[in-house]
Structures are given as structure tokens and as C-alpha cells.
Amino acid sequence: MDIQELYQEVILDHGRRPRNFGTLDSASHDAEGHNPLCGDRFHLYLNVVDGVIDKVSFDGIGCAISTASASLMTEAMRGRPVTDFPELFKAVHDLVTGEDPGDFDLGKLAVFGGVSNFPLRVKCATLAWHTLKAALDGDGVATTE
């Protein structure tokens, strides 16, 4: 199995069986995210304790890429300080837009490197990230438009 097949398998797995899917009753922050272009719509919930994302989940509907991105993002951000988010968001955004993410270790998030070959899918891959930013900023709503 080559690396592209492995990446596709990870995206399909998280798209079909998203991790951290569901509501979070004890959320200290939440936001709605919407991609009008393809209809992806998510609600993101997180509980921040002492500056650390203690719990994070999402619900809603979306394509395989946006669902996988939300699933992998929740795994990547759980247990991290909120202050890690801007740098990680920038690295992921750079990756999916074909820019060099630098030396940042993206771990499983590297599977989204192929998205840069499909510019219309960039918004799908970044919707969850914009929604997390809106939740942390207290904006409540994020859109890819």
C-alpha cells in the first residue's frame, strides 16, 4: 500500500466512523460551522479547563473530507493548551493550500496534504478548524465564505 492509499484509507475511516461525534453537555465553548458551497454543517463543542481543551466533540453532517477533518482535529486538539491552536491551524491551512507547513509535526493530520490538489475541497478540510477558532474566539458562527 502506497502513502496515498494509506491517506485515503484514514480519511475514509474517519469519514465513516468519526471520533468524538456527538454533543457535549458540559461545553464551555461552542460554535456552528457552515460551508454553503457543499452544505457541510457542524456544531462543535469543547470544554476548556485551565487553558487546556479537556473535551471536544462535534455533530452535524458533511462530506467525507469535512467529517474526517473534524474527527482528526478533535483527536489532535484534545488535551492541548488553547495556545497551541493558532500554530496548528496555520500548519494545517498551509498544508491543504499547498504551502509548506514548515517543521511542524502534523501527525495524522498530514493525510490532508492531498487536498491541495483539489482546491474546491480546501473549504471542506478547513471548516472544522474555522469552527474551532470561532468557538475559542466566542464568535459562535463560522462560515467558509
C-alpha positions as CSV (number, residue, x, y, z in Angstrom):
1,M,0.0,0.0,0.0
2,D,1.5,3.4,-1.0
3,I,1.2,6.5,1.1
4,Q,-1.6,8.0,-1.0
5,E,-3.7,4.8,-0.4
6,L,-3.0,4.9,3.3
7,Y,-4.0,8.6,3.5
8,Q,-7.2,7.9,1.6
9,E,-8.0,5.0,3.9
10,V,-7.5,7.2,7.0
11,I,-9.8,9.9,5.6
12,L,-12.4,7.3,4.6
13,D,-12.2,5.6,8.1
14,H,-12.7,8.9,9.9
15,G,-15.4,10.0,7.5
16,R,-17.4,6.8,8.0
17,R,-16.7,6.4,11.8
18,P,-15.9,9.8,13.1
19,R,-14.3,10.0,16.5
20,N,-15.7,12.4,19.2
21,F,-19.0,12.6,17.3
22,G,-21.9,13.8,19.5
23,T,-22.9,16.7,21.7
24,L,-21.1,17.7,24.9
25,D,-23.5,18.9,27.6
26,S,-20.7,20.5,29.7
27,A,-19.3,22.6,26.9
28,S,-17.7,25.9,27.9
29,H,-17.4,26.9,24.3
30,D,-19.3,26.0,21.1
31,A,-19.9,27.2,17.6
32,E,-21.7,26.4,14.4
33,G,-19.8,26.0,11.2
34,H,-21.3,26.0,7.7
35,N,-19.8,25.5,4.2
36,P,-22.5,26.9,1.9
37,L,-20.7,25.6,-1.2
38,C,-21.3,21.9,-0.4
39,G,-23.8,22.0,2.5
40,D,-21.4,20.8,5.3
41,R,-22.8,21.9,8.6
42,F,-21.2,21.2,12.0
43,H,-21.7,22.2,15.6
44,L,-18.5,22.0,17.7
45,Y,-18.4,21.7,21.4
46,L,-15.5,22.0,23.8
47,N,-14.7,22.2,27.4
48,V,-11.7,24.3,28.3
49,V,-10.2,23.8,31.8
50,D,-7.3,25.9,32.9
51,G,-6.5,26.8,29.3
52,V,-6.5,23.2,28.1
53,I,-9.0,21.6,25.8
54,D,-10.3,18.9,28.1
55,K,-13.1,17.6,25.9
56,V,-14.1,18.3,22.4
57,S,-16.8,16.8,20.1
58,F,-18.9,17.7,17.1
59,D,-22.1,16.7,15.4
60,G,-23.7,17.6,12.1
61,I,-23.4,16.5,8.5
62,G,-20.7,16.8,5.9
63,C,-18.8,15.1,3.2
64,A,-16.1,12.6,3.9
65,I,-13.3,15.2,3.9
66,S,-15.0,17.6,6.3
67,T,-16.2,14.9,8.6
68,A,-12.7,13.3,8.7
69,S,-11.1,16.7,9.3
70,A,-13.4,17.4,12.2
71,S,-12.8,13.9,13.6
72,L,-9.0,14.2,13.3
73,M,-9.0,17.7,14.6
74,T,-10.8,16.7,17.8
75,E,-8.3,14.0,18.4
76,A,-5.4,16.4,17.7
77,M,-6.7,19.2,20.0
78,R,-8.0,17.2,23.0
79,G,-5.5,17.6,25.9
80,R,-3.7,20.5,24.2
81,P,-3.4,24.1,25.5
82,V,-5.7,26.5,23.7
83,T,-2.5,28.5,22.9
84,D,-1.4,25.6,20.6
85,F,-4.3,26.1,18.3
86,P,-3.2,29.1,16.2
87,E,0.1,27.4,15.2
88,L,-1.6,24.1,14.4
89,F,-4.4,25.8,12.5
90,K,-1.8,27.7,10.4
91,A,0.2,24.5,9.7
92,V,-3.0,22.6,8.6
93,H,-4.1,25.5,6.5
94,D,-0.7,25.8,4.8
95,L,-0.8,22.0,4.1
96,V,-4.2,22.0,2.5
97,T,-3.5,25.1,0.4
98,G,-0.2,23.7,-0.9
99,E,2.1,25.9,1.2
100,D,4.9,24.5,3.3
101,P,3.7,23.8,6.8
102,G,7.3,24.1,8.0
103,D,8.8,21.7,10.6
104,F,5.5,21.4,12.4
105,D,4.7,17.7,13.2
106,L,1.2,17.3,12.0
107,G,1.0,13.6,12.8
108,K,-2.2,12.0,11.3
109,L,-3.3,15.4,10.1
110,A,-0.7,15.0,7.3
111,V,-3.3,12.9,5.5
112,F,-4.8,16.2,4.2
113,G,-1.8,17.0,2.1
114,G,-3.5,15.7,-1.0
115,V,-6.4,18.2,-0.6
116,S,-4.2,20.9,-2.1
117,N,-4.6,19.1,-5.5
118,F,-8.4,19.8,-5.2
119,P,-8.9,23.5,-4.5
120,L,-12.6,23.2,-4.1
121,R,-12.1,20.7,-1.2
122,V,-9.9,23.1,0.9
123,K,-13.1,24.6,2.4
124,C,-14.3,21.1,3.3
125,A,-10.9,20.3,5.0
126,T,-10.8,23.6,7.0
127,L,-14.4,24.0,8.1
128,A,-13.9,22.3,11.4
129,W,-10.8,24.4,12.1
130,H,-12.6,27.7,11.4
131,T,-15.4,26.5,13.6
132,L,-13.0,25.7,16.5
133,K,-11.5,29.2,16.0
134,A,-15.0,30.7,16.2
135,A,-15.7,28.8,19.4
136,L,-12.5,29.8,21.1
137,D,-13.0,33.5,20.0
138,G,-16.6,33.4,21.3
139,D,-18.0,34.2,17.8
140,G,-20.4,31.3,17.8
141,V,-20.6,31.0,14.0
142,A,-18.1,30.2,11.3
143,T,-18.5,30.0,7.5
144,T,-16.1,29.2,4.7
145,E,-17.5,32.1,2.7
